[in-house]
Amino acid sequence: MVELLPPNWSKESSLQVIKNSDVFILTLGVAAAFFDRETGDFVLPRPSALNSRALAEKYLFRTTSVKENVENVLY
């Protein structure tokens, strides 16, 4: 097993570190995702559920906009 979090990590200890910080930088990276072509809704398809062609036909794979990312973070 690989531990990615420090020993004795907890949500509360992480929040305390953030609260005690002078600056906190949150990076979102590239937000590419699948969206249903009919509804426009975000979907998280299971890789084994569809092959690449079916994914391309049923879903639109695109990068979310700055506006969408801001709305999602605020939500």
VOBA-1610 file (N, C-alpha, C; in pm, whole numbers, padded with zeros to 5 digits, always signed):
BEGIN
Met+00084-00119+00000Met+00000+00000+00000Met+00088+00124+00000Val+00050+00223-00079Val+00124+00349-00088Val+00045+00458-00017Glu+00108+00525+00076Glu+00044+00636+00148Glu+00073+00766+00076Leu-00031+00836+00035Leu-00013+00964-00033Leu-00031+01082+00062Leu-00090+01056+00177Leu-00114+01162+00274Leu-00018+01146+00391Pro+00016+01257+00458Pro+00108+01247+00571Pro+00046+01168+00687Pro+00131+01114+00774Pro+00078+01040+00890Pro-00014+01130+00973Asn-00115+01072+01033Asn-00212+01142+01117Asn-00290+01249+01041Trp-00302+01233+00912Trp-00377+01330+00831Trp-00524+01324+00869Ser-00588+01439+00867Ser-00733+01445+00883Ser-00784+01569+00809Lys-00911+01569+00781Lys-00973+01685+00717Lys-00954+01808+00805Glu-00973+01790+00934Glu-00962+01901+01029Glu-00820+01959+01031Ser-00718+01872+01030Ser-00580+01923+01033Ser-00547+01998+00903Ser-00600+01949+00792Ser-00578+02019+00664Ser-00645+02155+00664Leu-00768+02161+00715Leu-00838+02289+00722Leu-00766+02387+00813Gln-00707+02338+00922Gln-00634+02425+01014Gln-00509+02481+00947Val-00441+02399+00870Val-00322+02447+00797Val-00362+02557+00699Ile-00472+02538+00629Ile-00520+02638+00534Ile-00559+02766+00607Lys-00631+02753+00717Lys-00673+02871+00794Lys-00555+02950+00848Asn-00447+02881+00881Asn-00328+02947+00937Asn-00234+03001+00830Ser-00267+02978+00705Ser-00181+03022+00594Ser-00209+03167+00558Asp-00105+03236+00513Asp-00121+03372+00462Asp-00173+03370+00318Val-00134+03267+00244Val-00174+03255+00104Val-00210+03108+00079Phe-00317+03088+00004Phe-00357+02953-00035Phe-00382+02955-00185Ile-00314+02869-00259Ile-00329+02863-00404Ile-00392+02729-00440Leu-00505+02737-00507Leu-00574+02618-00554Leu-00559+02611-00705Thr-00499+02506-00755Thr-00484+02490-00899Thr-00578+02380-00946Leu-00649+02406-01053Leu-00745+02309-01105Leu-00689+02226-01219Gly-00581+02272-01278Gly-00527+02200-01392Gly-00620+02209-01511Val-00605+02117-01602Val-00690+02113-01721Val-00817+02038-01683Ala-00930+02096-01714Ala-01058+02036-01674Ala-01130+01977-01795Ala-01066+01881-01857Ala-01131+01814-01971Ala-01227+01709-01917Ala-01345+01700-01978Ala-01447+01608-01927Ala-01542+01568-02039Phe-01623+01466-02008Phe-01726+01419-02101Phe-01859+01486-02067Phe-01933+01523-02172Phe-02065+01583-02158Phe-02160+01511-02251Asp-02281+01484-02202Asp-02382+01418-02283Asp-02418+01508-02401Arg-02415+01455-02521Arg-02441+01536-02641Arg-02586+01587-02645Glu-02680+01514-02589Glu-02821+01554-02593Glu-02856+01656-02485Thr-02810+01633-02363Thr-02851+01719-02251Thr-02747+01825-02214Gly-02620+01800-02252Gly-02513+01890-02212Gly-02464+01865-02072Asp-02521+01766-02003Asp-02482+01735-01865Asp-02346+01669-01859Phe-02271+01699-01753Phe-02144+01633-01725Phe-02172+01486-01695Val-02090+01398-01751Val-02101+01255-01722Val-01963+01199-01696Leu-01960+01094-01617Leu-01836+01025-01588Leu-01854+00879-01630Pro-01837+00853-01761Pro-01863+00717-01810Pro-01759+00619-01759Arg-01804+00499-01732Arg-01711+00394-01693Arg-01635+00350-01817Pro-01501+00341-01808Pro-01421+00304-01926Pro-01463+00171-01988Ser-01505+00077-01907Ser-01540-00055-01961Ser-01680-00056-02023Ala-01760+00049-01996Ala-01898+00050-02043Ala-01908+00070-02194Leu-01822+00150-02251Leu-01830+00180-02392Leu-01691+00179-02456Asn-01686+00143-02585Asn-01558+00152-02654Asn-01536+00296-02700Ser-01423+00326-02755Ser-01388+00464-02795Ser-01486+00523-02894Arg-01529+00444-02988Arg-01623+00494-03089Arg-01758+00531-03025Ala-01806+00444-02937Ala-01933+00470-02869Ala-01922+00593-02779Leu-01808+00609-02713Leu-01786+00728-02630Leu-01795+00854-02715Ala-01730+00851-02831Ala-01728+00968-02919Ala-01866+01000-02975Glu-01947+00897-02999Glu-02081+00919-03053Glu-02178+00971-02948Lys-02169+00918-02827Lys-02265+00952-02722Lys-02225+01076-02643Tyr-02095+01098-02626Tyr-02047+01206-02540Tyr-01955+01302-02614Leu-01957+01426-02572Leu-01866+01529-02622Leu-01754+01543-02521Phe-01630+01530-02564Phe-01515+01546-02476Phe-01458+01684-02500Arg-01464+01770-02399Arg-01416+01906-02416Arg-01360+01959-02285Thr-01286+02068-02296Thr-01233+02136-02178Thr-01338+02236-02130Thr-01360+02237-02000Thr-01458+02331-01944Thr-01404+02473-01953Ser-01496+02568-01956Ser-01457+02708-01967Ser-01420+02766-01830Val-01356+02880-01831Val-01323+02949-01706Val-01451+02976-01628Lys-01554+03022-01698Lys-01683+03052-01633Lys-01739+02928-01565Glu-01737+02815-01635Glu-01788+02690-01576Glu-01706+02650-01453Asn-01574+02665-01462Asn-01488+02628-01350Asn-01513+02717-01229Val-01531+02847-01251Val-01559+02938-01140Val-01693+02900-01077Glu-01795+02874-01159Glu-01927+02836-01106Glu-01919+02706-01027Asn-01842+02610-01075Asn-01829+02482-01005Asn-01756+02497-00871Val-01652+02579-00868Val-01579+02600-00743Val-01669+02673-00641Leu-01744+02772-00688Leu-01835+02844-00599Leu-01946+02753-00548Tyr-01990+02661-00633Tyr-02095+02568-00593Tyr-02047+02476-00482
//
